[in-house]
Amino acid sequence: MSNDMDAAFSSLSDQTKKMNIALHYAHNDMDRAKQMVTGKYKDLLAIKVSFSSSSLYGAMLIFLNSIYNKIMDMMVIVTTDYSIESISTMDEWNIFESDLLKENEKNVHDAVLSKTMADGVINQFTYNFINDFKILTENKEEIKINHLWKRLIQDVLSLQRLSISVDNQIITSLDMELLSVSSQKLSSFEIVKSGEKGNQVANEESKKEEEESATDKEEIKLIMNSSLILDPIKGKDISTLDPGDKIMLNIIDKNFKTISVAKAFGAYNEENDLIKPIPGRIKTIKYVDNVGYKIYAIVAKGIFVNIVEEENDIKVKMDPNFILLNNQEDGKGKLKSLSFIIIAVVFLCLTGLLLVIIL
């Protein structure tokens, strides 16, 4: 299973991997994921904190999801080594992170105090704290932001005199995943599955939108899966079908509801347990690449059918009553045309006769 997922992951293009990662962090919202890939949907705050007291020094990089108010990852260093003071919160978040990692490699940090600080941040990041921080950040209240964080660090480490610097950048979860060195990464399994789940959700939403469009917001009592009845001789080319055309359908689903519909049409053979073809009026029809023709039709008030036809070189059987009605209308049209021609000929003959008499 793991090897299969690794193979599937390796086969993905870089753009697809980015999209799948974005789908994971956007909770399978396709629109938000697309915006995240283009950098328009930024869901993270990269919070950079540096502090010092008479005996302790520290720095933190915290990735906060500003949409869900959730800490996604963080790196915390607390040490007695003053060299960490050289790290500047004014630098870009990834440069700040790189400097943190260099300090971490020196192995001079206090593991116990670093963990205490990390746990303290998690505990102190309540809804009120995050909300206050976000409001102050939006209003660019730098002094108040520093005071807010100073109280947090003092409460956690029991420090009195403290100097602090806080800054943040608005980035995306995709930035964190691709550019951050310290944050935990998604597995190949998670990335592949995110793409599959995202596409599934998108298809379901697309299908729902198509159904709503096809039914014109009418009350939907039942949607049945159906297929087309073909007529190679007298049928109509599927490419020429239009909304309003009445076609013959074969109901694929067989259950109590569909059998009841068939009985209402007199199209159910109880002896052989067979559903005969029934007529339906096309509401929408469109061709989708790699799928085929997608057709929605109505068979009765509130009762619709969903048809997917992969073949594009077939002739569809039309409702005989629909053909007869069209022929009658065509006949009436032809009769009117013939009458007009006869009247025109008579008028021309009379006009010619009158001219002969006058001359």
Summary of the structure (lengths in Angstrom):
residues: 359
radius of gyration: 35.7
end to end distance: 102.8
largest distance: 129.3
contacts: 1041
relative contact order: 0.10
helix: 48%
strand: 25%
